[in-house]
């Protein structure tokens, strides 16, 4: 075989090996994948971009507004002759051309709008952060449910191996007459129950993995070839960052700016303007009247106007005062919301901290139970092999060991999950 053939065979072999490999997923990788794949996260990103594009600097409000306009009209009957400004009885074709420019010199409404657009960007970022935090909490909970089921399957598989060895030993001993037939039935029953329980746990693990991968929008994976990595986290010690409180605070600031914006509608505004205009006219159905051509008239009729305009609101039907009152109520509402979010976080952290302390207190006791259960199982195994105890008693001891191992596993994972949950709630970090 030539070098090219060897190379092709090697590639095929490597491809099959890679396909058969097991993919290990960490909690951080699940979160990163979820934020990349989530359509809702993309919506939140677009909201932030929209707020960034909508943010307007103060210089934009000072730029002039320029308009170019023109109109073409026919006047019939008694009209004004543009050349004399006198009233005549005639039909006249009239064309007007305007160039208008205006700039705001003082406008309190623009100042409020500028500040409000900046706060809208802060709010969009806060909303995205709150969504990501809640999403991470959902993923962490789903991850640890699947991780517990995965570790549970591992324990049951090990127990099933021991049960199979004991069953085979009992079958041989029953065959030679050293153990009663009842021991065979008891061991067969225990082994069959453990097989069924293992199958149920494997099915539950498959469902929990599917739910996890659906939650992170990763549906193109084979759950049987993907395992979860045990992830431990340490408590973080720094200043608490309450994302929901940040969002409520951003809403509070926006509502305060809304009050200023509505109030500014009652304040005077000052603007400067400039206008350039010219016109062309032509009497209709009057061949004896001689007028200048279009270019000459446009040149002769040019007019420039420049000035200042002061606008002082006097009365608007009490609409503005009602808007101010409504904005004040909304501001007070968001202020209460801030206090509520702070209160809720304190309650939740107190509860989670108490849970963690309880889990830690139980851990030592659970571990001691496992140690004693292992010793009991070891001695019971020897007694069962020597015929000093029956199979039903031995199975009872074995079930106690299994249950104690479940308790330790669940308690360890709950300590880890509670730590991660508190870190996400306080700092949005694992």
Secondary structure, 3 states (H helix, E strand, C coil): CCHHHHHHHHHHHHHHHHHHCCEEECHHHHHHHHHHHCHHHHHHHHHHHHHHHHCCCHHHHHCCEEEEEEEEEEECCEEEECCCCEEEECEEEEEEEEEEEEEEEECHHHHHHHHHHHHHHHHHHHHHHHHHHHHHHHHHHHHHHHHHHHHHHHHHHHHHHHHHHHHHHHHHHHHHCCCCHHHHHHHHHHHHHHHHHHHHHHHHHHHHHHHHHHHCCCCCCCHHHEEECCCCCCCCCCCCCCHHHHHHHHHHHHHHHHHHHHHHCCCCEEEEEEEEEEEEEEEECCCCCCCCCHHHHHHHCCEEEEEEEEECCCCCCCHHHHHHHHHHHHHHHHHHHHHHHHHHHHHHHHHHHHHHHHHHHHHHHHHHHHHHHHHHHHHHHHHHHCCCCCHHHHHHHHHHHHHHHHHHHHHHHHHHHHHHHHHHHHHCCC
